[in-house]
Amino acid sequence: MLTIVIIGTGNLAEHLCRVFSSVDSIAIVQIYGRNTETLKRFSGYGTTTTDSAKIKDADIYLVAVSDNSIPSVSQLLSEKSGIIAHTSGAIEMDAIGLDNCGVFYPLQTFTKGKLLDFTSIPICVESKQNSALDTLKKLGSLISENVYEINSDKRKRLHLAAVFANNFTNHLYSISEKICQEEGLSFALLQPLIQETAEKVLSISPREAQTGPARRGDKKTIESHLNLLKDKKQTELYTLLSEAIKTMYEEEL
């Protein structure tokens, strides 16, 4: 039985509590947070506390807080003997500042209320201590079929790649939705295209999957699109992305 204390009350903390509570060999002994009202959402997963002096002993402390808060929050656990692992993709392991530090990073986008199947989510783990690393791997394997040992340097670059693949892509969806709304069109018209685009890169490389006016060097269509755009930021973004695509494929045009 692995005993866990969750430090934090955000989206990731809630998702972790949900999946851990479904595994018989994992026991959530406590959830720590600073906001009493927010902690009420976690009462069904274990005991809760806002008092750092009352944090219970556990095998693993998962620090699921904002990146900027990781160093200071981790110091609340300086007297604990269990593994103290943060859950960030962008912060180095040593930000914890303690010998018994580690990383337990689920590579996925987490949204409040959106249930996820953890079995396919990559879990990236790291620790300086072999025993701690083995324990984090064991924890990961209890909820996911994809557990990887990845150091801080590579994990930060992986997180960068994830920002391009998810955050920036989702922002482009938002622009697409706005353009549709301005013309009284349903965003649902684009959903089959979005689904096919996502599914296609699961079987072929994104470079091979690229289509569109910039890919084929269609200057006339690009100019037509730019004339339709009235938002300066959208125009700049369209131009920047089109130039990036053209540069990538210029030898083939």
ZITA-V801680 format. One record per pair of residues at least 6 apart in sequence whose ideal C-beta (glycine too) atoms are under 8 Angstrom apart, sorted by sequence separation. I is the first residue (numbers start at 1). J is the second residue. D is the distance in Angstrom with one decimal. If there is no record, write none. Layout:
# ZITA-V801680
I&J&D / I&J&D
This chain:
# ZITA-V801680
7&13&7.9 / 20&26&4.7 / 33&39&4.8 / 42&48&5.5 / 49&55&6.6 / 55&61&7.8 / 96&102&7.9 / 110&116&7.3 / 127&133&4.2 / 141&147&5.3 / 180&186&6.6 / 181&187&7.4 / 229&235&4.6 / 6&13&5.2 / 21&28&6.1 / 63&70&6.0 / 77&84&5.1 / 86&93&7.5 / 94&101&7.0 / 126&133&7.3 / 140&147&3.8 / 180&187&5.0 / 246&253&7.2 / 20&28&5.4 / 31&39&6.6 / 40&48&8.0 / 65&73&5.2 / 93&101&5.6 / 108&116&6.5 / 125&133&6.6 / 150&158&6.7 / 201&209&5.4 / 213&221&4.1 / 214&222&6.5 / 33&42&7.5 / 39&48&4.3 / 47&56&7.6 / 86&95&7.0 / 93&102&6.6 / 127&136&6.0 / 180&189&7.0 / 200&209&4.8 / 213&222&5.2 / 226&235&6.1 / 229&238&6.2 / 6&16&6.2 / 39&49&8.0 / 63&73&5.8 / 74&84&5.8 / 86&96&6.1 / 93&103&5.0 / 126&136&7.8 / 137&147&5.5 / 177&187&4.5 / 180&190&7.0 / 6&17&6.0 / 17&28&6.1 / 31&42&4.3 / 39&50&6.7 / 63&74&5.8 / 85&96&7.9 / 125&136&4.1 / 176&187&7.0 / 74&86&7.1 / 84&96&5.7 / 106&118&7.4 / 125&137&5.7 / 137&149&7.2 / 197&209&7.5 / 213&225&7.4 / 226&238&6.4 / 108&121&4.7 / 225&238&6.4 / 226&239&6.9 / 17&31&6.7 / 31&45&6.2 / 36&50&5.8 / 63&77&7.9 / 84&98&5.7 / 107&121&6.6 / 108&122&7.8 / 176&190&5.8 / 31&46&5.8 / 33&48&7.1 / 35&50&7.4 / 86&101&8.0 / 88&103&7.6 / 106&121&5.2 / 107&122&4.4 / 125&140&5.8 / 4&20&6.0 / 30&46&5.5 / 31&47&7.6 / 32&48&7.4 / 34&50&5.8 / 61&77&5.4 / 70&86&5.0 / 84&100&5.7 / 85&101&7.0 / 87&103&7.6 / 89&105&5.2 / 106&122&7.4 / 107&123&7.6 / 133&149&6.8 / 28&45&5.1 / 29&46&5.9 / 30&47&5.1 / 31&48&4.9 / 32&49&5.5 / 33&50&6.4 / 83&100&5.7 / 84&101&5.6 / 85&102&3.7 / 86&103&6.0 / 87&104&5.7 / 88&105&6.5 / 106&123&5.5 / 107&124&6.2 / 123&140&3.7 / 13&31&7.1 / 28&46&4.1 / 29&47&7.1 / 30&48&6.9 / 31&49&7.9 / 32&50&7.4 / 70&88&6.4 / 82&100&7.0 / 83&101&7.8 / 84&102&6.9 / 85&103&5.6 / 86&104&7.7 / 87&105&5.8 / 89&107&6.8 / 105&123&7.1 / 106&124&7.9 / 30&49&6.3 / 61&80&6.3 / 81&100&6.9 / 83&102&5.1 / 85&104&4.4 / 86&105&8.0 / 87&106&6.9 / 104&123&6.8 / 105&124&4.3 / 13&33&7.9 / 32&52&6.9 / 78&98&6.1 / 80&100&7.7 / 104&124&8.0 / 105&125&7.5 / 123&143&7.4 / 222&242&5.7 / 55&76&7.0 / 61&82&5.6 / 63&84&6.6 / 65&86&7.9 / 67&88&5.2 / 70&91&5.7 / 74&95&7.6 / 77&98&7.3 / 103&124&6.8 / 104&125&5.8 / 123&144&4.8 / 173&194&7.0 / 4&26&6.2 / 6&28&6.5 / 9&31&7.0 / 55&77&6.9 / 58&80&7.8 / 60&82&5.8 / 61&83&6.9 / 63&85&6.8 / 64&86&7.8 / 74&96&4.3 / 75&97&6.7 / 103&125&6.2 / 122&144&7.2 / 125&147&6.4 / 2&25&6.5 / 4&27&6.8 / 5&28&7.7 / 32&55&5.4 / 57&80&6.8 / 59&82&5.2 / 60&83&4.8 / 61&84&4.8 / 62&85&5.8 / 63&86&4.4 / 64&87&4.7 / 67&90&5.9 / 74&97&6.2 / 75&98&7.8 / 102&125&6.9 / 103&126&4.1 / 121&144&5.4 / 123&146&6.7 / 125&148&7.2 / 126&149&6.8 / 1&25&5.7 / 2&26&5.2 / 3&27&5.0 / 4&28&5.2 / 5&29&5.9 / 6&30&7.5 / 8&32&7.6 / 9&33&3.8 / 21&45&5.3 / 52&76&4.3 / 57&81&7.5 / 58&82&5.0 / 59&83&6.8 / 61&85&7.1 / 62&86&7.8 / 63&87&6.7 / 67&91&5.0 / 71&95&5.3 / 74&98&6.3 / 102&126&6.1 / 103&127&7.3 / 119&143&7.4 / 120&144&7.3 / 122&146&4.6 / 123&147&4.8 / 124&148&5.3 / 125&149&5.8 / 126&150&6.4 / 1&26&7.4 / 2&27&7.1 / 4&29&6.7 / 5&30&4.7 / 6&31&4.6 / 7&32&5.0 / 8&33&6.4 / 17&42&6.1 / 20&45&7.8 / 30&55&6.5 / 55&80&7.4 / 57&82&6.8 / 60&85&6.4 / 62&87&6.0 / 70&95&5.1 / 71&96&7.1 / 102&127&3.8 / 118&143&4.5 / 119&144&5.9 / 120&145&6.7 / 121&146&6.9 / 122&147&7.7 / 123&148&7.1 / 124&149&7.8 / 125&150&7.5 / 126&151&5.8 / 1&27&5.6 / 3&29&5.1 / 5&31&7.4 / 6&32&7.2 / 7&33&7.9 / 9&35&6.5 / 30&56&4.7 / 70&96&6.7 / 71&97&5.9 / 101&127&7.0 / 118&144&5.4 / 119&145&5.3 / 120&146&6.7 / 122&148&6.1 / 124&150&4.4 / 126&152&6.4 / 5&32&6.6 / 14&41&6.8 / 18&45&7.7 / 29&56&5.2 / 74&101&7.5 / 101&128&7.2 / 102&129&7.9 / 214&241&7.3 / 14&42&7.2 / 17&45&4.2 / 30&58&7.3 / 214&242&4.1 / 9&38&4.5 / 13&42&7.6 / 17&46&7.7 / 29&58&5.4 / 99&128&7.6 / 100&129&7.1 / 126&155&6.9 / 213&242&7.4 / 214&243&7.8 / 217&246&6.8 / 9&39&6.0 / 99&129&7.9 / 102&132&5.3 / 215&245&5.7 / 102&133&7.2 / 124&155&5.5 / 214&245&3.8 / 215&246&8.0 / 9&41&7.3 / 100&132&6.6 / 104&136&5.5 / 214&246&5.2 / 9&42&6.4 / 63&96&7.3 / 93&126&5.2 / 103&136&7.8 / 212&245&7.2 / 93&127&7.4 / 102&136&5.4 / 124&158&7.1 / 215&249&5.8 / 89&124&7.5 / 93&128&7.7 / 104&139&6.8 / 210&245&6.7 / 6&42&7.7 / 104&140&6.9 / 217&253&4.2 / 216&253&7.4 / 106&144&7.6 / 210&248&7.8 / 6&45&7.8 / 210&249&7.2 / 6&46&8.0 / 85&125&7.8 / 207&248&7.3 / 62&104&5.9 / 85&127&7.5 / 60&104&7.7 / 83&127&7.0 / 105&150&8.0 / 16&62&6.4 / 7&55&7.9 / 16&64&6.4 / 13&62&7.9 / 83&132&4.7 / 103&152&7.2 / 5&55&6.2 / 105&155&6.3 / 5&56&6.2 / 13&64&4.2 / 85&136&6.2 / 107&158&7.0 / 12&64&4.7 / 83&135&6.0 / 103&155&6.9 / 5&58&4.3 / 83&136&6.7 / 3&57&7.8 / 4&58&5.8 / 7&61&5.9 / 8&62&8.0 / 10&64&6.3 / 3&58&4.3 / 4&59&7.1 / 5&60&7.5 / 7&62&6.5 / 8&63&6.7 / 10&65&7.2 / 107&162&6.4 / 3&59&4.8 / 4&60&5.2 / 5&61&4.8 / 6&62&5.5 / 7&63&4.6 / 8&64&3.8 / 10&66&7.8 / 2&59&5.2 / 3&60&7.4 / 4&61&7.8 / 5&62&7.3 / 7&64&6.4 / 8&65&4.3 / 109&166&5.3 / 2&60&6.5 / 4&62&6.3 / 6&64&6.3 / 7&65&6.4 / 94&152&7.4 / 93&152&5.0 / 175&234&6.0 / 92&152&4.0 / 92&153&7.9 / 175&237&7.5 / 92&156&7.1 / 8&73&7.8 / 91&156&7.9 / 7&73&6.1 / 89&155&6.0 / 90&156&5.8 / 89&156&7.2 / 7&76&7.8 / 89&158&6.7 / 90&159&4.7 / 7&77&7.5 / 89&159&3.3 / 16&87&7.7 / 89&162&6.6 / 12&87&5.9 / 60&135&6.7 / 59&135&6.6 / 60&136&7.3 / 5&82&7.7 / 3&82&8.0 / 60&139&6.3 / 16&106&7.7 / 15&106&7.9 / 12&106&7.3 / 15&110&5.2 / 18&115&7.8 / 12&110&5.1 / 14&112&7.3 / 11&110&4.5 / 19&118&4.7 / 11&111&6.6 / 11&112&5.2 / 15&116&6.4 / 26&139&7.3 / 26&142&6.1 / 25&142&6.2 / 23&142&5.1 / 23&143&6.4 / 20&143&7.1 / 19&143&5.0 / 2&135&7.3 / 4&139&7.7 / 2&138&7.0 / 2&139&5.8 / 2&142&7.5
